[in-house]
Amino acid sequence: MEHSVSHSAHEHEMGSLGVDTKKLGMWTFLGSEVMLFTALIATYLVFRGKSVAGPTPQEAFADVTIVAFNTLVLLCSSLTMVLAHEGVERGDRKRFFAFILATAALGALFLSVQVYEYTKLINVEGMGLGVNLFSASFFTLTGFHGAHVSIGVLLLLITALRGWRQGFTKEFPLGVEMIGLYWHFVDLVWVVIFTLVYLLR
Amino acid sequence: MENHTQAHTSRARTYVITFFTLGVLTMVEFGAATLTGIIKLPALVLLATTKAILVAGIYMHLRYDSKVFTTLVLMGLFCALLLVSIFTVVLNINWNTEIIAPHG
């Protein structure tokens, strides 16, 4: 089975490490993002059981069916993203546009469900940024993640627009790969949040 | 040319299989959340780690790309684990899976 990532059509600038400098920059950025989210998740874990008044994680996350659905939405968007990248590698415009727009739509669906979930948590469960330590750290963590998804959706739409207006230029596949790395990272962070926040209640 | 097309088809198949594996693991995780006692935390962490490895290895191409990127990720993870360990010891992270009532 041939699995090596084809880069023949890419515009590469190799650094002294023998890897593309733009890609190295992206991975370094993602490394710093790992630290940001680790700090936010660790803070949540410290605070989740230290509130002097409710609601508690057990009360707020008694039913996480909708969050599990949202997790599947984000996992599905990772599949469409990687298929969009593959479409560019193939030079298949139809495939690329179909999958990148599907990724953006799934990202928007994830955000809509998150807004619905927030509304329910605030109105029904009585949560809020100023309510207790658990609520504050929960909204900070998931809010930061939601902001990352929003930026991702914007970047996907900009990339689709760029591909449509300028066509598949030499550096375009690498650009799509960069957006893909960012998008999969956001998905990966959600995998951790889903487990440590919603399931470990 | 034919080999190239075959390689793309094979890769697309791998991506779809990965997606279904991730979906099944999420469902298993959902079930594992109902577990009680000491097994719950390691079970959930193991499932989440497997999912994270699949996303990073297959979708982010770490498995097929230069080992420089894998090294960068491992360094980031090491720092992340160090931070969580320090928080656990110094700030007393409660890893108890059953937090029931607020204290005070």
Contacts between the chains, C-beta under 8 A, distances in Angstrom:
chain1	res1	chain2	res2	distance
A	1	B	10	5.2
A	1	B	14	7.9
A	2	B	3	7.1
A	2	B	6	7.1
A	2	B	7	3.8
A	2	B	10	6.2
A	2	B	11	7.8
A	3	B	7	7.8
A	3	B	10	7.5
A	3	B	11	6.5
A	3	B	14	7.2
A	3	B	63	7.5
A	3	B	64	5.1
A	4	B	7	8.0
A	4	B	64	5.6
A	5	B	61	5.3
A	5	B	64	5.1
A	5	B	65	6.3
A	6	B	4	7.6
A	6	B	7	7.4
A	17	B	66	7.8
A	17	B	68	5.1
A	18	B	66	6.8
A	18	B	68	7.3
A	19	B	66	4.6
A	19	B	68	5.0
A	19	B	69	7.1
A	23	B	69	7.4
A	24	B	68	7.1
A	24	B	69	7.7
A	24	B	72	7.9
A	27	B	69	5.0
A	27	B	72	5.0
A	27	B	73	7.3
A	28	B	72	6.7
A	30	B	73	7.8
A	30	B	76	7.7
A	31	B	72	5.5
A	31	B	73	7.1
A	31	B	75	7.0
A	31	B	76	4.0
A	34	B	73	7.8
A	34	B	76	4.1
A	34	B	77	6.9
A	34	B	79	7.6
A	34	B	80	5.6
A	35	B	76	6.8
A	35	B	79	6.2
A	35	B	80	6.7
A	35	B	83	7.4
A	38	B	79	7.7
A	38	B	80	3.9
A	38	B	83	5.3
A	38	B	84	6.6
A	39	B	83	6.6
A	41	B	84	7.9
A	42	B	83	5.9
A	42	B	84	5.2
A	42	B	87	4.4
A	42	B	93	7.0
A	43	B	87	7.8
A	45	B	84	7.7
A	45	B	87	7.1
A	45	B	93	4.6
A	45	B	94	7.5
A	45	B	95	7.8
A	46	B	87	5.9
A	46	B	91	4.7
A	46	B	92	7.3
A	46	B	93	5.4
A	48	B	94	7.2
A	48	B	99	6.5
A	49	B	94	4.2
A	49	B	96	7.2
A	49	B	99	4.4
A	50	B	94	7.8
A	50	B	103	7.9
A	51	B	102	4.8
A	52	B	102	5.8
A	52	B	103	7.0
A	52	B	104	3.6
A	53	B	102	5.6
A	53	B	104	7.4
A	54	B	102	5.5
A	56	B	99	6.0
A	56	B	100	6.9
A	56	B	101	6.9
A	56	B	102	6.0
A	57	B	99	5.8
A	58	B	98	7.5
A	58	B	99	6.3
A	58	B	100	6.2
A	64	B	30	7.8
A	64	B	33	7.5
A	68	B	26	6.5
A	68	B	30	5.3
A	71	B	26	5.5
A	72	B	23	6.1
A	72	B	26	6.2
A	75	B	19	6.5
A	75	B	22	4.9
A	75	B	23	6.4
A	75	B	26	6.9
A	76	B	19	7.0
A	78	B	19	7.5
A	78	B	22	8.0
A	78	B	55	6.4
A	78	B	59	5.3
A	79	B	15	5.9
A	79	B	16	6.9
A	79	B	18	7.7
A	79	B	19	4.2
A	79	B	59	7.9
A	81	B	59	7.5
A	82	B	15	5.0
A	82	B	58	8.0
A	82	B	59	5.0
A	83	B	12	6.5
A	83	B	15	6.4
A	86	B	8	6.2
A	86	B	11	6.4
A	86	B	12	6.0
A	86	B	15	7.5
A	89	B	8	7.0
A	90	B	8	5.6
A	132	B	102	7.5
A	180	B	59	7.7
A	180	B	60	7.7
A	181	B	60	5.8
A	184	B	55	5.7
A	184	B	56	7.5
A	184	B	59	4.6
A	184	B	60	4.8
A	185	B	60	7.3
A	187	B	55	6.0
A	187	B	59	7.7
A	188	B	52	5.5
A	188	B	55	4.8
A	188	B	56	6.3
A	188	B	60	7.8
A	191	B	48	5.8
A	191	B	51	4.8
A	191	B	52	5.5
A	191	B	55	6.7
A	192	B	48	6.0
A	192	B	52	6.7
A	194	B	26	7.8
A	194	B	29	7.6
A	194	B	48	7.6
A	195	B	29	6.6
A	195	B	44	5.1
A	195	B	45	7.2
A	195	B	47	7.2
A	195	B	48	3.9
A	196	B	48	7.7
A	198	B	33	8.0
A	199	B	29	6.3
A	199	B	30	7.6
A	199	B	32	7.5
A	199	B	33	4.0
A	199	B	44	5.5
A	200	B	33	7.9
A	200	B	40	7.7
A	200	B	41	6.9
A	200	B	44	6.0
A	200	B	97	5.8
A	201	B	33	7.8
A	201	B	97	7.8
A	201	B	99	7.2
